[in-house]
Structures are given as structure tokens and as C-alpha cells.
């Protein structure tokens, strides 16, 4: 027997039972190891970016990817859309959301 904590001892049999119960449980508290439920969360929104200086259009699969590519925080992009801004973002980029349901 091994002493566990103050005044508690756990037998090998009890440890084995606990081990069997936990088998396959990959930290269910935070969902590690589990598939994401279908329809959970909000889908990514593709963003079309028109660079006014180079006249190049690029489509990014999400706001986060757009932010990384432009070197800005994705929160700034969200704010741009939530304010229904019409002016070019940072005076250079025209951002447009692409609705994926239109493609279907």
C-alpha cells in the first residue's frame, strides 16, 4: 500500500479500478481527443482582399488567416465588418466577406 495525501492509502486493486475507468478518457474536461460535434461553433468566413497598391485580389479562408497575411489582428478585421466600413482598410485594402452559402 502506498500513502496518498494525508492519512489516505490506496490499494493496488483500487488503483487498477481507477485506471480501468479512466482508460480511453483523453481529458474529457477540455475535449482533447474528441471530434468536434457537427454544426458546433460558427463556420469560418472567407475574406476577399483587394490590395489597391498592387491591384491583386486574394481570398483567405478565414479572418484569422487574413490577419496573419496582412500582419494585423483578426479582431481589427472583425471590427471593420461590424462597423460596416466602406473605406479601404488601413487605406490600402478593400475587404469583402464571401458567403459560402451562395456557392451551393
N, C-alpha and C positions, 0 to 999 in steps of 0.2 A: 504494500500500500504506500501511496505517495501522499504527502500532505499538500493540500491545495488551499491557499489562503490561510486565514486564521481559524484554527480549530476544525477545519473540514478535511476529510480524506475521501478520496475517490478510488474505488476498487478498479482493477483491470477490467472486470466484467462491465461495470458502469461506463468506463471509458470506451469499451468496444461498442456498447449500445449507442452511445452518443455519436461515435464515429459512423456507424451504420446509418443513423438517422440523417446525418449531415452529408452523406455520400451523394454526389451529384448536385448538391446545392452550391452553386458558384456565386455566393454573396447575393442572395435574392433581394436583400435590402436596397441595393442600388442598381439592380438589374444587369450586372455584369454577366455575360454569358448567355443572356436571353435575347431572342429575336424581338425586334420592335413590332408591336401589335399593328396589324394592318389598319391604316387610316389614323394612326396616332400622330399627334402633333400637326403642325401646318406644313404643307409642301413648300419646297424651295420655289422661289420666283426668279425666273430668268430675267436678266437685265441686258438690254442692248445699249452699248455705249458708242456714241459718235464723237470722235475727237475732232474738234473744229480746227486745230492747228495742222493735223496731218490728213484730215478727211478720211480716216479709217474707221470703219464700223466693226465692233467686236461684240460678240454675245457671250455672256458669262452665265453659268448655270445657277448662281445664287448671289445674294447681296454680299455674303462673306467673300466669295471668290472675286467679286467686282472690287471690293475694298482692298483686298490683297494686291490685286493687279495695279490699282491706281495709287497704292500706298497711303490709303486713308482708312479711317474707322468705318466699319459697316453701319454703325449707328448713325453716322452722318448721312449715309445714303438713305436709310430709313426715314430720317428727319426730312430730307429733301422731298421724298414722296408724300410723307404725311402732311407737309405744308402745301402740297400741290404746286410746287415751284415751277415756273415757266422759264426762268433764266437758266443759262448753262451753269452746270455745277462747277464751282471753282473758276468760272469764267471761261471754261475750256471744253467741258464735256456735256453733251446732251444725253440724258439718261431716260430710257423708256422701259417700262415693265412689259414683259412678254407674257400674255395669258396663255398658259398651256392648254386650256380647255378649247381654245379656238382651233387648234391643230386637229382635234379629233373630229 
